[in-house]
Amino acid sequence: MLGFKGKSARIVISAHSLLRWTLQQSQNVVQHPHIICMCKHKPLSYRTVYTSAIRYNASGAATADPKKKIGAMGYFLLIIPVAAFGLGTWQVQRRKWKLGLIKQLEDRTNAAPVAMPVTHQELEELEYMKVKVRGTFDHSKELYVGPRQEVIPGSAGGGHGGSMISTKARFGYHVITPFHCIDQGVTILVNRGWIPKNLLNPATRTGGQVGGENELVGVVKMTEKRAPFMAKNDVARNQWFYCDFDEMSQVTGAEPILIDVAAESTTPGGPVGGQTRVTLRNEHLQYIITWYGLSIATGLLWYTGIFKKKSGASTRPPVRHI
């Protein structure tokens, strides 16, 4: 015992020997003392310092303190990783449903065209399917919806680009024209396709203003929702930002039924057909990664910050200097 002389040294040796003998003889769990000697050439002050969360057995191995348990708040925080895992699993199911819906829409739009039914109820069952109609256009009641980006007919997912030759996106308008169906005896709305802004005036595209009887193939559309923050339609000025079938039917006298002309029915010199978009937003994969990642991260934090601290043990207990 360096630094101690005489009686002080004998006290240190005796205390140390007594501690070792006690640990060797005891088979039960005892608390590990730390002897801190702060004296020099003076009578020894002996004190025992106990750790607050860790116990030691006779061999000196650390064990958990049964008095320290995970409280209600600890279990409450466990809700975060569990809930994140549940949301990730829910997004897996949502992605599976969305992929099935996209596949269903693609199959419907690529199916062979059928004769357009007479009743509105039958039409609802054919939404996004191709139908054949025969009749005449009323070009005097054209409506213009836009601005709209051009869709290249036949591109995957409704790509964008210039008509036939350009690969750059262009903006213009869709031309909606009343069409009297001879076989069904009703007048419907037909989206003839896309035109650039400089051809908005019908006088600039007289070659595409076909008259007489025409046979068309088009995709049935039953509804079109107004996007958030989109401006309202100005019916008086014939400015349409979205297709409101009811308002359009009141203006033109047609039924609130609309078909998009397919690309194969495009009139030379007229609007470019095939403007139906069948793609749906599918961002579920990134939601899956986000929720599962959050579950793993918060789960590790809970394990290391709460579970391990409460039920685990350390091989080196904290020392308090006295």
Secondary structure as UniProt FT lines:
FT   TURN            2..3
FT   HELIX           6..25
FT   STRAND          34..35
FT   STRAND          48..49
FT   STRAND          54..56
FT   TURN            58..59
FT   STRAND          62..64
FT   TURN            66..67
FT   HELIX           72..77
FT   HELIX           79..110
FT   STRAND          114..115
FT   HELIX           120..124
FT   TURN            125..128
FT   STRAND          130..137
FT   HELIX           139..141
FT   STRAND          143..149
FT   TURN            153..154
FT   TURN            156..157
FT   STRAND          171..181
FT   TURN            182..185
FT   STRAND          186..196
FT   HELIX           197..199
FT   HELIX           202..208
FT   STRAND          214..221
FT   TURN            228..229
FT   TURN            235..238
FT   STRAND          239..240
FT   HELIX           245..252
FT   STRAND          258..261
FT   HELIX           263..265
FT   TURN            268..269
FT   HELIX           284..302
FT   HELIX           303..307
FT   HELIX           308..311
//
